[in-house]
Structure formats: structure tokens, C-alpha cells
Amino acid sequence: MNILITGGAGFIGSHLAELHLNNGDSVFAVDDLSTGRRSNIEELLDSGDFRFEAADLLDWDGLEEAVAEADRIYHLAAVVGMFRVLDEPVEVMRVNVGGTEVLLEEVVRSGDTPEILIASSSSVYGKTHGVVLDEEVELVFTPEAGGLTTYALSKLANELQAIAYHREHGLGISIARLFNTVGPRQAGTYGYVLPRFVSQAVKGEPLTVFGDGTQTRSFCDVRDTAKALELLAGNGNAIGKPINVGNTREIPIIDLARLVIERSGSSSDIEFIPYGEAYGESFRTIGQRRPVITRLVEATGFQPKWSLEQTIDDLLERQSAGVSSKGEWV
């Protein structure tokens, strides 16, 4: 099978590429390297079944050929990471919405029928409140200063684009609403909490918790996420509708910090930083993020294999083995 991955040098994209290479597939990855990194795919470049091109999807002159060759397309290219999303709202819309449109239009123009998976985000739940979040709940948004609403609506627009192209053009598109994904190759540079905690614990620095730490999140290991995406792509039970992808275990961020300190044996303290200081005065957090994955399980049989403790231990081992000058994974 020929696989095209947009955002293929990114955190999730590089793991997905690795999974398909291990399956014996050929992989073509494209990434503008704005948040993706060549080091994520360095070991894959030696494979004769892997190709990479650094390009912006919106003006990539290789898109026509890549789509024509692809049996399956994973569209992961997007502006991601809290700090980038807050700082670059115009780029969020340009890349997230414009890039998806360009890709889907090329598929229609080609006349081919590749399997397609569009990566959405749990951010589409906006200010929706509830103990759990399933795909049928009504979504609530409040226009506000800052970039979070812009990002959330850009990903919701991606879902609507996918549904529209499925209905009007018959494209076989699956939609994955990704909840917090963690694991190797995720950098703390753009505001991701777990790599930041791990790096701080290994260095003996205070773990910086934004807000009071009572906000909860559900973390899914990237290797589980990659497997779920593989199972969803081309799955007849998953076409044309959003499906939550994540782990149902929920943990307050303060308890995550304590867990990292415990697993690392670090002497680090915990330091609380007000949201306004961390992200700007206009920032508003979402208090809870826990997915219902019934739709995912029914469609694919998916069950996470990695516990949060196993992921943390793996990250601690990798971080202890070496830290780059930027404090990112090596």
C-alpha cells in the first residue's frame, strides 16, 4: 500500500510513518517543518520505502503526483501547540482550513479514490461542559480574544469539509477527533505539558503547573493513537463521521505532575503559574477533557495498550539518556 502523510515529520505523523513501514508499506511524508522535525524521521530516511519532502501543502508542486500514487492519505498537517495557536491565529486558519481544502480538491480533480483520514481535535468540544465527551453532544463556542477559538473552529471546519466532500463527491473520509496524545518525539517547546514535566523532573527543576492544576486531561500514548488511526482509515464503519480517539483515563494536571516526580524519583518541587502569565490575559482554559470512545471501539475493536505510567517511564528513560541544547527529545 502507498501511504501519503501530510505533517509526516511531526510527532504523530512520524510514528504513523514508522507503523506503516513496519507493515511493509511505502510511505511518502510531506511537512513544512514548522513544528515537525527532520530528526523525527531521520532513522526512516534509510528505508527504500520512505520518501520525504519539505514543503508547504498550500503551494506544494508535488501534490498532484503524491495524490495520484496514494492508496491512503493521512492528513495531519496543521498549526498545533498552545503557544503557536495563540500567537499565530491567521496562520491557523490559512494552514488548517486552506490546506485541507487544497488536498481534498486535488483528490476530487484526480478522479482517484484513496482512503482518507482527516485529523481533528478534541478542541472542537469548545466550552462544552459534561462529565464525558461523546460525538453527539452539542458544541459550544464563545468568540473571544486569543487563538483557542480560532483553532477549535478550524478543526471543526476540517470535519465539515470532510463530511461535505464525502457527501458531494463520495470520498471515503474518516475523521479522528484526537484527545491529548503523548509520547516520544513530542517537544515541550509549543506548550505540551508532559514533555515539559519530564524534562523539568530530570533536570531537578520545578514542575510548572499552569493555573491551580485541577483541570483534567486524558492522555493517550502516541503509539496507541497511531494504531487507532490505522484502524480508522478506510474503515467502512468510520466513514463520514467524527470519532473520538484517546484514552478514557482522566487525571488532574497537578496529579500528573506528582506522578512524574514519583516515577522519576526527582527532588523537584511544583510551581504554580497563573494562566495570564503563561498564556496571556485573554486565555481561558477548559476544565475537563475525557473522551467516550464507544464509537471507536465498535468500529475498530481498538483498546489502548500503553498505560500513562508506562509512557512516563519510557519518556524518563529517553530524556535521561540525552537532552538537546533546546531541551527537546533527542
N, C-alpha and C positions, 0 to 999 in steps of 0.2 A: 504494500500500500504506500502511495506517495502522500506525505503529510506536509502541509503548509502551516506554519505557526507565525502569526504576527505577534510581535512582542516576544520573539523566541529567545532573546538573550536575557530576558527578565527572570525574576525569581521563580514564578510558576512556570513560565514558558520553557526555561532550561530544563526543569525536571520533567516536563511533558515530553520534550525532545528526547531526553535520556530514556524515558519509559518506552517510547516508540522505537528507538534504535535497538533497545534490548529485545523488542518484539520482532526484530528483523525488517522493520520498515525503513523507507528512505525519508529523510526529513529536510525540509528547506525552511530555515528560520530567517525572518527579517526583523530588524529592530533599529530604531534611530539612536539607541544607546544614550537616551536622555536619563533614564533610570536603570535600564538594563546595562549589563557589563560584559565585555568580552571575556573576562575571567570566568564568568558563569558557564561558558560553553567551550573554554579552552581545551579541555580534555576530549570534547566531542569532535573537534576540528580534524583530528587524526583519522576519523572514520570516513571511509569512502562513501558512506551512505548519508553523510551530513554536509549540507551546504549552508553558508551564512552570508547575508548581505546587509551592510549597514545602510539604511535608507529610511526616509520619512514616507510612510504609506501614502500620504496625500499626493506626493509627486514622484512616486517610485516608477521608473520606466520599465521595471521588471515585473510589474504586477500582472500584466496580461499573460505572459508566459508562465508565471508561477501558478496562476489560477487554472490555466489550461492543463497543466500537469497534475494538479492536485486531485486526489481521491477524497481527501478530507481536509478541512480548513478549521483551525482553531484561531479565533480572533480574540487575542488578549491585549493587543496594542492599545494603550490608554495612558493618560496622565494620572498617576496614582501617588499615594503617600500624602499624609496630612499636610506637611509643610508645602509641598508643591501645589496641592489643591487649593490651599488658602492663598498662596502667593500668585498663582497663575490662572485665574478664572477664565480668561479669554482663551488661553491655550487648552484648558479643559474642554471647552465647547468645540474648539477647532479640531482637536485630535479625536476626542471621544465620539462626537457625533459625526463630524466630517469624514473621519477615517472609516467608520462603519459604512457610511453611505457609499464611499468610493469602492470599497471592497464588494459590497452586495451588488452594486450596479455593474461591476466588472463580471461577476458571476452570471448575472442575467444576460449581459451582452455576449458572453462566451457561448451560451447555449448549453453549457455543461451542467451536470447535476451532482457536484461534490457534496458529501456530508459536511455540514457546517455547525460549529458550536460558537456561540457568542457569549463572552464572559460579562455578566452583570455583577452586581454587588448588593450586599445587604443594606448598603446606604439608601437603596430605593425605599426602604421602610420609613425613611424620614423621621418624623416625630410621632409615628405610630406607637401607641402605648399598649402593652399587654404582657402577660407572663411569658408567652411564647409567640413566635412569629411564623405563621404559615402563609402560603402563597395566595390565600383567598382573602386576607384581611384588607380592609380599605387603607389606602396610603394617605398620610397626612403630611403636608409641607407648609411651611411658613416662610415666605420670602424674607430674607434678612441680609444684612451686610456680611461679608466674608464669602468664602468659596464652597462651604459644605453643601448648601442647597444646590449650587451650580453643578457640583459633581454628582449629587444624588439624581438630579433631573437629567443629567447627561446619560447616566446609566439606565434610567427609566426610558429615555428616548431610544437607547440601543435595544431595549426589549420591544418597544413599539415598532422599531424598524424591522426587527427580526420577524415579528408577528405579521406585519404588513407584507413583507416580501414572501413570507410563507403562503399567505392567503392569496395574494395577487399573482405571484409568479411560480408558486408551487415548490419553492426551495425547502429542502429538508433541514431546517434550522432548529437546533436545541439551544435553550437559554439557561445558563447556570448562574444563580444568584450566590456569589461566593461570600461566605462569612469569614471572619478573621483567620487567615492562613499563616502558618508559622513554620520555620524550619531552616535548614542550611541554605545559604546564599541570600537570606533576607538581611538587608542592611538597616541599621538604626538611623541612618542619615536622614531619612524622609519622615521620621516620626513614628516608626513602628516600635511598639512597646517591648516585646520580648527580646529582640536582639539588643536593645538598649540596656535592659535589665541584666542580661547575661554579661555583656561587656563590662558594665559597671561593677558587677559582683566579682568577676575575675580580676579586675584591677583594684578591688578594695575600695572603690568609690561609693558614695551614697547612691542608692537607687532612687531616681527621681520619679515620683508619682504625681501626675498632674491632677489637680482637684483634690478631693478628700479620699479617693481610692475606692469609694463604694460602688462606682459604676461597674457593671458586669459585662464580660465578653465571653464568647465561646470560641476556643481555638482549635483549629484542625491542622494536623501536620500536612505539609505540602505534598508528601508522597501519597497520602490518602486523597488529597484534593486532586492530584494528577490522575490517580486511578479512577476517581469518580467522573472526571471529565472524559476520560477514555470510554467509560461505560455509557455515558450520556450521548456522546457524538454518534449520530446515525441510528440511535435507538428509536424505533417506531413508537414506543410508549412515551417518548420525551419530546416529540417534535411540536414546535409552535406554542409552547407554554413555559413560563418560568418555573425553575425547580431549584429549591434551596440546596446548597452544597456546604456541608460543615459538620461539626461535631456538636452533639447536644449537651455536652458537659459545660456548665456555666460557672464562672469564677469571678469574684470581685478583684479588681486590679490590685488592691492592697494585699490580698491573699496570694496573688500571682507573685508579687514582689517578695513576700515572705517565703514562698515555695522556692524561688530561685536562690535566695540566701541559704535556705536549708539544704537544698541539693548541692550547692557549691561549697558549703562549709565556710562561706565568706564572713568576714567580720564587718561587712558593710552595714551602715545604717539606712534608714528610709527617710528621704527628704520630700516634703510636700511642696509643690509649686502651684500657685493659683493658675487657673486656666487663662486668665487675662495676660499673665506674664508669659506663659508658654506659647499661646496661640494668638493673642490679641484680644482686645476688649469685646469684640463682636462675636467671639466664639461661643457656641452653645453645644454642650455635649448631649449625647443620647445615653440615658441611664442604663439601658439593658439591651443585650443582643444575644438571643438564644434561638436557634432555628428549630423548626419542625422539619424533619427530613423524611416523613412518611412517603411523600411523593417520590423522592429519590430512591428509597428502599424498594418501593413497589415497582418502580420502573427498571431497576438495575440489580437489586439484591445487595447493594453496597452496605458495608459495615466498616467503620474506621478500625485500623489495626494498631495505630500508634496512640499511646496514652500521652497526656500532657507531660507527665514525669519522664517518660522515655524521650520525648522531644527535647525537653530541657537538658537532660543528661547528655544527649547527643550534641547539642549546641555548646554546652560547657566544655565537653571534650575537644570539640573543634576550636573553640575560642582559646582554650588554654594552650593548644598546640601552636598558635601563632596569630598575631594581630597585625594588620597592615598599619601604615602610617596614619590612615584615616580612621582607624578603629573599626574597620569593617571586616567581614569574613574573608579569609584567605584560603 
